[in-house]
Amino acid sequence: MAQETVGAAARLGDGTEKAAAGRRLVEVDALRGFALGGILLVNVLVMAGPYGAIGADPREGGADLVAHWLVVAFAEGKFYLLFSFLFGYSFTLQMGSAVRAGARFTPRMLRRLLGLFVIGALHATLLYTGDILMTYALLGLILFAARNTSVARARRAALWLYGAVSALLLLAGIGMLLADDPASEAELREQVAELTAAYRGDAADVIGANLRALPEALAAVLLVGGLVVAAFLAGFAAGKRQLLSGTAERRGRLRRMCAIGLAVGLPGAVVMAAGTVGPLSDRWELLSYAVGIATAPALSLAYAAGLLLWFGTPRGARTAARLAPAGRMALTNYLLQSLVMAMVFTGYGLGLYGRVGTAATVCGALVLYGAQLWAGGRLLRRCRLGPVEWVLRALTVGGRPSNVRDTGHAART
């Protein structure tokens, strides 16, 4: 049933209405700004201590255990799919932007993907090995190659990819459940000690640990890459149909999608958290993770549909206006999040790696996210682009774009 939600996301915009050429879609920016907060909640647990990367801390209890459980259940695996969907949707806006500018799309997009890869490589080496920018740059080439495909074929490919990867993960989880050799406590203690020593060390130790972790991070990309491409293609199909324009006419469909997404996604989220954080034993971890990932698109869809419904109300429109600036400069905010976390948790700064409880870490991340929402609104009153967005835009167009605010500028989401 979760497979239906991938197709539903791509079918929502089957109407004939089109966004006005050049109009920036606040809904795209607001959804991206929302997803940015969820990604931060997941990433901060990985950067704050060793157990964020290798499993639940056996000493965790009380508020820390609850916070970890909630993040795994409701954020892990859900927000990067929403972000990936929006990447595919925005790809169609980039195509339209090139047409309006009278520019060739191919060199612009290839330069953009190259710029993303370089920024991502620096990010992964210096700050955070869980970088998504390199993944988007590499897998974005698949989306680029499929740019002339029909909406129907993009939908089918998204469904097949999603189903195949989910099935492989479920089979691997069943295999782990039947195996007799879960990681020993001694092995886990050794991993914890190595990571703690590295990330509390000096800058060279931190970079060395990041470089050693890159092969495993790239392997994880191969594991979930099909899901990312599926989300790209679903977003691409939705973008071709202008899913996020004229949602007021589709509120009934949005309500149904939200209800179905919650019905499918919430049980999967509970299973994922139970196997990853507890109370299920370690041998259930991969299978419960696979169940969570297989149902994650449903919960991502519920989040998006629910927010679009909310954005259509007067109070919701104000919420969208607060979220949109963060989404417009999502690249800058994403990198800034990693920089702040590195300064707090690694030897670059305070060296608090493994020393802060999960609940306090999550609260700190929420404070950081709130500060980004506030600062983004202030900055974009004067500028069109965030600083890193400006650099990427310059690489994309092969020139020096203006960064003076212009309320009538074209959509470059």
ZAVEX-387726 format. One record per residue (C-alpha): y, x, z. Coordinates in steps of 0.5 Angstrom, whole numbers, padded with zeros to 4 digits, always signed. Layout:
! residues N
YXZ ...
//
This chain:
! residues 413
+0000+0000+0000 +0005+0006+0001 +0004+0008-0006 +0008+0001-0008 +0014+0003-0004 +0015+0009-0009 +0015+0004-0015 +0019-0001-0011 +0024+0005-0010 +0024+0006-0017 +0024-0002-0019 +0030-0004-0014 +0035-0003-0020 +0032-0006-0026 +0038-0010-0027 +0043-0009-0033 +0049-0007-0029 +0052+0000-0029 +0056+0004-0025 +0063+0005-0028 +0063+0011-0031 +0066+0017-0027 +0066+0013-0020 +0063+0016-0014 +0058+0012-0011 +0059+0012-0004 +0052+0009-0002 +0049+0016-0005 +0054+0020-0001 +0053+0016+0005 +0045+0016+0005 +0045+0023+0004 +0050+0024+0010 +0045+0020+0014 +0039+0024+0011 +0042+0031+0013 +0042+0028+0021 +0035+0027+0020 +0033+0034+0017 +0037+0037+0023 +0033+0034+0028 +0027+0037+0025 +0029+0044+0023 +0032+0045+0030 +0026+0044+0033 +0023+0050+0029 +0029+0054+0030 +0029+0053+0037 +0022+0056+0039 +0015+0058+0037 +0012+0051+0038 +0016+0047+0033 +0013+0051+0028 +0006+0052+0031 +0005+0045+0035 +0006+0042+0041 +0008+0046+0047 +0003+0045+0052 +0008+0045+0058 +0012+0040+0055 +0013+0034+0059 +0018+0028+0061 +0024+0027+0057 +0022+0034+0053 +0015+0030+0051 +0019+0024+0049 +0024+0027+0045 +0019+0031+0041 +0014+0025+0040 +0020+0021+0037 +0023+0027+0032 +0016+0027+0029 +0015+0020+0029 +0021+0018+0026 +0024+0024+0023 +0019+0029+0020 +0017+0028+0013 +0021+0022+0012 +0028+0025+0011 +0027+0030+0006 +0023+0025+0002 +0030+0021+0002 +0034+0027+0001 +0029+0029-0005 +0030+0022-0008 +0037+0023-0008 +0037+0029-0011 +0033+0026-0017 +0038+0020-0017 +0044+0025-0017 +0041+0029-0023 +0042+0023-0027 +0049+0023-0025 +0050+0030-0027 +0047+0028-0034 +0053+0023-0034 +0058+0028-0032 +0056+0033-0037 +0057+0028-0043 +0064+0025-0040 +0066+0033-0040 +0064+0034-0047 +0059+0040-0044 +0052+0042-0046 +0048+0039-0040 +0042+0044-0041 +0046+0051-0039 +0050+0047-0034 +0044+0045-0030 +0040+0051-0031 +0046+0055-0028 +0046+0050-0022 +0039+0051-0021 +0039+0058-0021 +0045+0058-0016 +0041+0054-0012 +0035+0059-0012 +0040+0065-0010 +0043+0061-0004 +0036+0059-0002 +0033+0066-0002 +0039+0068+0002 +0038+0062+0007 +0031+0063+0008 +0032+0071+0009 +0038+0071+0013 +0037+0064+0017 +0031+0059+0016 +0025+0060+0013 +0024+0053+0012 +0029+0053+0007 +0029+0047+0002 +0034+0050-0003 +0029+0054-0007 +0024+0049-0007 +0029+0044-0010 +0031+0050-0015 +0024+0051-0017 +0021+0044-0017 +0028+0042-0021 +0026+0045-0027 +0020+0040-0027 +0025+0035-0027 +0029+0038-0032 +0023+0038-0037 +0022+0031-0036 +0030+0029-0037 +0028+0025-0043 +0022+0021-0040 +0022+0014-0040 +0023+0010-0033 +0016+0007-0034 +0013+0014-0035 +0017+0017-0029 +0015+0012-0024 +0008+0012-0026 +0008+0020-0026 +0011+0019-0019 +0006+0014-0016 +0000+0019-0019 +0003+0025-0016 +0004+0022-0009 -0003+0019-0009 -0006+0025-0011 -0003+0030-0006 -0004+0024+0000 -0011+0024-0002 -0012+0032-0002 -0008+0032+0005 -0013+0026+0008 -0019+0030+0005 -0017+0036+0009 -0015+0033+0015 -0022+0030+0015 -0025+0037+0014 -0021+0039+0020 -0024+0034+0024 -0031+0035+0023 -0030+0043+0023 -0032+0046+0030 -0027+0052+0030 -0020+0050+0032 -0015+0055+0034 -0016+0058+0041 -0011+0058+0046 -0011+0066+0046 -0009+0066+0038 -0004+0061+0040 -0001+0065+0046 -0001+0071+0041 +0003+0067+0036 +0008+0065+0041 +0009+0072+0044 +0010+0075+0037 +0015+0070+0035 +0019+0070+0041 +0020+0077+0041 +0022+0077+0034 +0027+0072+0034 +0030+0074+0041 +0031+0081+0038 +0036+0084+0034 +0038+0082+0027 +0033+0087+0023 +0028+0083+0028 +0030+0076+0026 +0030+0078+0018 +0023+0082+0019 +0020+0075+0022 +0023+0071+0016 +0021+0075+0011 +0014+0075+0014 +0014+0068+0014 +0016+0067+0007 +0009+0067+0004 +0007+0062+0009 +0013+0058+0008 +0012+0058+0000 +0005+0056+0001 +0007+0050+0005 +0012+0048-0001 +0006+0048-0006 +0002+0044-0001 +0008+0038-0001 +0011+0040-0008 +0008+0034-0011 +0011+0030-0006 +0018+0033-0007 +0017+0032-0015 +0014+0025-0014 +0021+0023-0010 +0025+0027-0015 +0022+0022-0021 +0023+0016-0017 +0030+0018-0016 +0031+0020-0023 +0028+0013-0025 +0032+0009-0020 +0038+0013-0022 +0037+0011-0030 +0037+0004-0027 +0043+0005-0023 +0039+0003-0017 +0045+0004-0012 +0050+0000-0016 +0051-0007-0015 +0046-0008-0009 +0050-0014-0006 +0046-0018-0012 +0039-0015-0009 +0040-0016-0002 +0034-0021-0002 +0030-0015-0005 +0033-0010+0000 +0030-0014+0006 +0023-0015+0003 +0023-0007+0002 +0025-0006+0009 +0020-0011+0012 +0015-0008+0008 +0017-0001+0009 +0017-0002+0017 +0010-0005+0017 +0007+0001+0013 +0011+0006+0015 +0011+0005+0023 +0004+0005+0024 +0003+0012+0020 +0009+0015+0024 +0005+0013+0031 -0001+0016+0028 +0003+0022+0026 +0006+0023+0033 +0000+0022+0037 -0004+0027+0033 +0002+0033+0033 +0005+0032+0040 -0001+0028+0043 -0005+0025+0046 -0010+0026+0041 -0013+0033+0041 -0012+0039+0036 -0017+0037+0032 -0014+0031+0030 -0007+0034+0028 -0008+0035+0020 -0011+0028+0019 -0006+0025+0023 -0001+0029+0019 -0004+0027+0013 -0003+0020+0015 +0004+0021+0017 +0006+0024+0010 +0002+0019+0006 +0006+0013+0010 +0012+0017+0010 +0015+0014+0003 +0015+0007+0006 +0019+0009+0012 +0024+0013+0008 +0024+0007+0004 +0026+0002+0010 +0031+0007+0012 +0035+0007+0005 +0034-0001+0004 +0036-0002+0011 +0042+0002+0011 +0044-0001+0004 +0044-0008+0007 +0048-0005+0013 +0053-0002+0008 +0054-0009+0005 +0057-0011+0011 +0065-0010+0013 +0062-0006+0019 +0057-0003+0015 +0062-0001+0010 +0066+0003+0015 +0059+0007+0017 +0058+0009+0010 +0065+0011+0010 +0064+0016+0016 +0057+0018+0013 +0060+0020+0006 +0064+0026+0007 +0058+0029+0010 +0054+0027+0004 +0059+0030-0001 +0059+0037+0003 +0051+0036+0004 +0050+0044+0002 +0055+0047+0006 +0053+0042+0012 +0046+0044+0011 +0047+0052+0011 +0052+0051+0017 +0047+0048+0021 +0042+0054+0020 +0048+0058+0022 +0050+0055+0028 +0042+0054+0030 +0041+0062+0029 +0047+0064+0033 +0045+0060+0039 +0037+0061+0039 +0036+0068+0035 +0038+0075+0037 +0044+0074+0032 +0048+0071+0038 +0045+0068+0045 +0038+0069+0044 +0036+0062+0047 +0029+0062+0043 +0024+0058+0047 +0029+0058+0053 +0031+0051+0052 +0028+0044+0053 +0026+0039+0047 +0031+0034+0050 +0037+0038+0051 +0036+0041+0044 +0036+0035+0040 +0042+0033+0044 +0045+0039+0042 +0043+0038+0035 +0046+0031+0035 +0053+0034+0038 +0053+0038+0032 +0052+0033+0027 +0057+0029+0030 +0062+0035+0030 +0060+0035+0022 +0061+0028+0021 +0068+0029+0024 +0070+0035+0021 +0067+0033+0014 +0072+0027+0014 +0078+0032+0016 +0076+0037+0010 +0075+0032+0005 +0082+0029+0006 +0085+0035+0003 +0079+0038-0002 +0075+0035-0007 +0069+0039-0005 +0066+0043+0001 +0066+0051+0000 +0059+0052-0002 +0059+0046-0006 +0065+0049-0010 +0062+0056-0011 +0056+0052-0014 +0060+0048-0018 +0064+0054-0021 +0057+0057-0023 +0055+0050-0026 +0061+0049-0030 +0062+0057-0031 +0069+0057-0029 +0074+0056-0023 +0074+0048-0022 +0080+0045-0018 +0079+0044-0011 +0085+0039-0010 +0083+0032-0008 +0084+0027-0013 +0082+0020-0011 +0080+0019-0019 +0075+0025-0020 +0069+0024-0023 +0062+0023-0020 +0059+0029-0018 +0054+0027-0013 
//
